[in-house]
Amino acid sequence: RALGGMKHDMPSPPPPAAPGDDDAPCFARGSTTACRVTRGTSAAEAFPQCFGDAPSTTAEAVLMSSLTAGDLVLASPASVTRVLLNQHVPSKSTSHFVTLHFGGGKLALTPDHVLELDGEWAPAREAKAGSRLSNGRTVERVTDARSGIINPLTASGTILANGVVASVYPEWISTHMLSSKLYPLPLSACNLLTYLFPAPAQTFYDAAIEPLFDGGRATYRKYLEVVPPALVTPAIAALDGLIAAAFVLPPALVVAALAVATRGPRK
């Protein structure tokens, strides 16, 4: 979070989707790894185990799709963070990706997924040959692909993906979330619930929340586009409270309310 900000101080609506783009800001499911660490392991100890030559004793590089709520992962080479939820675990959806090829590896992200480029937070679509990544490597070329999706949400808002520091957010909300000092991170109802009940929280998300967004991203995007920047935090708070209420309210009531909330603005 010490990086320079993006061009906008306030969150701005996402750019219009390109034809055929299904708006799923994520990492490529089958090729993106994270460094999962054992509790009590420092980042300095974990990094060489995942991305160096040290034996994997208390940390290992694993596919992001294997992560679940409560796992500890590297947020950067110098810090560890907790997985709040892993989005799209049961999803069969695919999305358009840009693949950044660099010496010793590659990283595929959706075009609006934000990562560190040239010392600043920027969407992946702005990467080009010569762009510098957080690991000091230079992007050699950028190619297009289509792949399954995965996106672990973390308490820090960042994750080390294939050795590269990336956010866990799309462009429209990244500035708001990465600059958060109190709410919605690190303090929020959902954050607390995933800390206290990680397995039930992941199970609930997979079963009740994921299908709503997985099947209605187009209307969800329309909803986001009409939220004024000043109302982003209240909107997040409302959704935070609604999801948290699922642990005490009848599931059918909560699912119905979420379906209405993600239906989008009426024409």
C-alpha positions as CSV (number, residue, x, y, z in Angstrom):
1,R,0.0,0.0,0.0
2,A,3.0,2.2,0.0
3,L,2.8,2.5,-3.8
4,G,1.7,5.6,-5.5
5,G,-2.1,5.9,-6.2
6,M,-3.9,5.5,-9.5
7,K,-5.0,8.5,-11.5
8,H,-8.2,9.0,-9.5
9,D,-8.5,9.8,-5.8
10,M,-12.1,8.6,-5.7
11,P,-13.4,5.3,-7.2
12,S,-14.7,5.8,-10.7
13,P,-17.2,3.6,-12.6
14,P,-15.7,0.7,-14.5
15,P,-15.0,1.3,-18.2
16,P,-17.5,-0.1,-20.7
17,A,-17.0,-3.7,-21.3
18,A,-15.5,-4.7,-24.6
19,P,-17.6,-6.8,-26.9
20,G,-17.6,-10.4,-25.7
21,D,-16.1,-9.5,-22.4
22,D,-18.0,-10.9,-19.4
23,D,-16.5,-8.7,-16.8
24,A,-15.0,-11.0,-14.3
25,P,-11.9,-9.2,-12.8
26,C,-9.8,-12.2,-11.7
27,F,-6.7,-14.3,-12.1
28,A,-6.4,-17.2,-14.6
29,R,-7.6,-20.2,-12.7
30,G,-5.3,-22.9,-14.1
31,S,-2.0,-21.0,-14.1
32,T,-1.9,-18.6,-11.1
33,T,-0.2,-19.6,-7.9
34,A,0.0,-18.0,-4.5
35,C,2.4,-18.7,-1.6
36,R,0.5,-20.4,1.2
37,V,2.3,-20.2,4.5
38,T,2.0,-22.0,7.8
39,R,0.9,-19.9,10.8
40,G,3.9,-18.5,12.5
41,T,6.0,-18.4,9.3
42,S,7.4,-15.0,8.4
43,A,7.3,-13.6,4.9
44,A,11.1,-13.7,4.8
45,E,11.1,-17.4,5.5
46,A,8.2,-18.2,3.1
47,F,9.3,-16.3,0.0
48,P,12.3,-18.4,-0.9
49,Q,10.3,-21.6,-0.2
50,C,7.7,-20.6,-2.8
51,F,9.8,-18.6,-5.3
52,G,13.4,-19.6,-4.6
53,D,15.4,-22.7,-4.0
54,A,14.6,-23.3,-0.3
55,P,12.8,-26.6,0.6
56,S,9.1,-26.2,1.1
57,T,8.7,-26.9,4.8
58,T,6.4,-24.2,6.1
59,A,5.3,-22.6,2.8
60,E,4.5,-23.8,-0.7
61,A,3.4,-22.3,-4.0
62,V,-0.2,-23.6,-4.7
63,L,-2.8,-22.9,-7.4
64,M,-5.0,-20.0,-6.2
65,S,-8.0,-22.3,-6.9
66,S,-6.9,-24.4,-3.9
67,L,-7.1,-21.5,-1.4
68,T,-10.0,-21.1,1.0
69,A,-11.1,-18.7,3.7
70,G,-8.6,-18.5,6.6
71,D,-5.5,-19.5,4.6
72,L,-2.4,-17.4,5.1
73,V,-0.6,-16.2,2.0
74,L,2.1,-13.8,1.0
75,A,0.6,-10.3,0.2
76,S,4.1,-9.2,-1.0
77,P,7.6,-10.5,-0.5
78,A,7.7,-8.8,2.9
79,S,4.2,-9.4,4.3
80,V,1.7,-12.1,5.1
81,T,-2.1,-11.7,4.8
82,R,-5.2,-13.8,5.4
83,V,-7.6,-15.0,2.7
84,L,-11.1,-13.6,3.5
85,L,-12.9,-15.6,0.8
86,N,-11.9,-17.2,-2.5
87,Q,-14.2,-16.1,-5.2
88,H,-15.3,-18.3,-8.1
89,V,-14.2,-21.6,-6.6
90,P,-17.2,-23.5,-8.0
91,S,-17.6,-21.3,-11.1
92,K,-17.3,-22.7,-14.6
93,S,-17.2,-19.3,-16.1
94,T,-14.4,-18.1,-18.3
95,S,-13.1,-14.6,-19.1
96,H,-10.8,-12.7,-21.4
97,F,-7.2,-12.4,-20.0
98,V,-4.1,-10.5,-20.9
99,T,-1.0,-12.6,-20.2
100,L,2.2,-10.7,-19.1
101,H,5.3,-12.7,-20.1
102,F,8.5,-11.9,-18.2
103,G,11.8,-13.6,-17.6
104,G,11.2,-16.8,-15.7
105,G,7.4,-16.7,-15.8
106,K,4.1,-15.2,-16.8
107,L,0.9,-13.9,-15.2
108,A,-2.6,-13.8,-16.7
109,L,-5.2,-11.3,-15.4
110,T,-8.4,-9.8,-16.7
111,P,-7.8,-6.4,-18.4
112,D,-9.2,-4.4,-15.5
113,H,-7.5,-6.3,-12.7
114,V,-5.1,-4.0,-10.9
115,L,-1.4,-4.9,-10.2
116,E,1.8,-3.0,-9.6
117,L,3.3,-1.7,-12.9
118,D,6.3,0.7,-12.9
119,G,5.8,1.3,-9.2
120,E,2.1,2.3,-9.5
121,W,-1.2,0.6,-9.3
122,A,-2.5,0.1,-12.8
123,P,-5.0,-2.1,-14.7
124,A,-3.4,-5.1,-16.5
125,R,-4.5,-3.8,-19.9
126,E,-2.0,-0.9,-19.5
127,A,0.9,-3.4,-19.4
128,K,3.2,-3.3,-22.4
129,A,6.6,-4.5,-23.4
130,G,9.1,-2.7,-21.1
131,S,6.7,-2.3,-18.2
132,R,8.4,-3.1,-14.9
133,L,6.8,-5.6,-12.5
134,S,7.1,-5.7,-8.7
135,N,9.6,-8.5,-8.9
136,G,12.0,-6.3,-10.9
137,R,11.4,-8.2,-14.1
138,T,10.4,-6.5,-17.3
139,V,7.3,-7.4,-19.3
140,E,8.7,-8.9,-22.6
141,R,5.4,-9.3,-24.4
142,V,1.6,-9.3,-23.8
143,T,-0.7,-11.9,-25.3
144,D,-4.5,-12.6,-25.1
145,A,-6.1,-15.7,-23.8
146,R,-9.4,-17.0,-22.4
147,S,-9.4,-19.0,-19.2
148,G,-11.3,-20.0,-16.1
149,I,-11.5,-17.5,-13.3
150,I,-10.4,-17.3,-9.6
151,N,-9.9,-14.4,-7.2
152,P,-8.9,-14.8,-3.5
153,L,-9.9,-11.7,-1.5
154,T,-7.4,-10.9,1.2
155,A,-7.3,-8.7,4.3
156,S,-4.5,-6.6,2.9
157,G,-6.1,-6.2,-0.5
158,T,-3.0,-7.6,-2.2
159,I,-1.6,-11.0,-3.0
160,L,1.7,-12.3,-4.5
161,A,0.6,-13.9,-7.8
162,N,3.2,-16.0,-9.6
163,G,5.7,-13.9,-7.7
164,V,4.2,-10.5,-8.7
165,V,2.4,-8.1,-6.4
166,A,-1.2,-7.6,-7.5
167,S,-4.3,-6.3,-5.9
168,V,-7.4,-8.5,-5.5
169,Y,-9.6,-5.8,-7.0
170,P,-10.9,-4.5,-10.4
171,E,-10.0,-1.0,-11.5
172,W,-13.2,0.8,-10.5
173,I,-12.9,0.0,-6.8
174,S,-9.1,-0.6,-6.3
175,T,-8.1,2.9,-5.3
176,H,-10.9,3.1,-2.7
177,M,-10.1,-0.3,-1.2
178,L,-6.3,-0.1,-1.3
179,S,-6.4,3.3,0.5
180,S,-8.8,2.0,3.2
181,K,-7.4,2.5,6.7
182,L,-10.4,1.4,8.8
183,Y,-13.5,0.5,6.8
184,P,-14.2,-1.7,4.9
185,L,-10.8,-3.1,5.6
186,P,-9.5,-4.1,8.1
187,L,-12.8,-3.6,10.0
188,S,-16.0,-5.0,8.5
189,A,-18.6,-7.5,9.5
190,C,-17.7,-9.9,6.7
191,N,-14.0,-9.7,7.7
192,L,-14.8,-10.6,11.3
193,L,-17.1,-13.5,10.2
194,T,-14.5,-15.0,7.9
195,Y,-11.9,-14.7,10.7
196,L,-14.2,-16.4,13.3
197,F,-15.9,-18.9,11.0
198,P,-13.7,-19.4,7.9
199,A,-15.0,-22.7,6.7
200,P,-18.7,-21.9,7.1
201,A,-18.1,-18.5,5.5
202,Q,-16.5,-20.0,2.4
203,T,-19.2,-22.7,2.1
204,F,-21.9,-20.0,2.4
205,Y,-20.2,-17.8,-0.2
206,D,-19.8,-20.7,-2.7
207,A,-23.4,-21.9,-2.2
208,A,-25.4,-18.7,-1.9
209,I,-23.5,-15.6,-3.0
210,E,-21.3,-16.9,-5.9
211,P,-24.3,-18.2,-8.0
212,L,-25.9,-14.7,-7.8
213,F,-22.9,-12.9,-9.2
214,D,-21.8,-15.7,-11.4
215,G,-25.1,-15.6,-13.3
216,G,-25.7,-11.9,-13.2
217,R,-22.4,-10.0,-13.8
218,A,-24.0,-7.9,-16.6
219,T,-26.7,-6.5,-14.4
220,Y,-24.2,-6.2,-11.5
221,R,-22.0,-4.1,-13.6
222,K,-24.9,-1.8,-14.6
223,Y,-25.6,-1.4,-10.9
224,L,-22.0,-0.4,-10.1
225,E,-21.9,2.1,-13.0
226,V,-24.6,4.2,-11.4
227,V,-23.2,4.3,-7.9
228,P,-21.8,7.8,-7.3
229,P,-18.2,7.9,-5.9
230,A,-19.5,9.5,-2.6
231,L,-21.9,6.5,-2.1
232,V,-19.4,3.7,-2.6
233,T,-18.6,3.3,1.1
234,P,-22.3,3.3,2.1
235,A,-23.1,0.8,-0.7
236,I,-20.3,-1.5,0.5
237,A,-21.6,-1.1,4.1
238,A,-25.1,-2.1,3.0
239,L,-23.9,-5.2,1.2
240,D,-21.5,-6.0,4.1
241,G,-24.4,-6.0,6.5
242,L,-26.7,-7.9,4.2
243,I,-24.2,-10.7,3.7
244,A,-23.3,-10.8,7.4
245,A,-27.0,-11.1,8.2
246,A,-27.1,-14.4,6.4
247,F,-25.7,-16.0,9.5
248,V,-28.7,-15.1,11.6
249,L,-31.6,-14.6,9.1
250,P,-33.3,-17.3,7.1
251,P,-31.2,-18.1,4.1
252,A,-34.1,-17.8,1.6
253,L,-34.8,-14.3,2.8
254,V,-31.1,-13.2,2.4
255,V,-30.8,-14.8,-1.0
256,A,-33.9,-13.1,-2.2
257,A,-32.7,-9.7,-0.9
258,L,-29.3,-10.2,-2.7
259,A,-31.1,-11.1,-5.9
260,V,-33.0,-7.9,-5.8
261,A,-29.9,-5.8,-4.9
262,T,-27.9,-7.2,-7.9
263,R,-30.8,-6.9,-10.4
264,G,-29.5,-3.5,-11.4
265,P,-31.3,-0.2,-12.1
266,R,-34.7,-0.2,-13.7
267,K,-34.9,1.3,-17.2
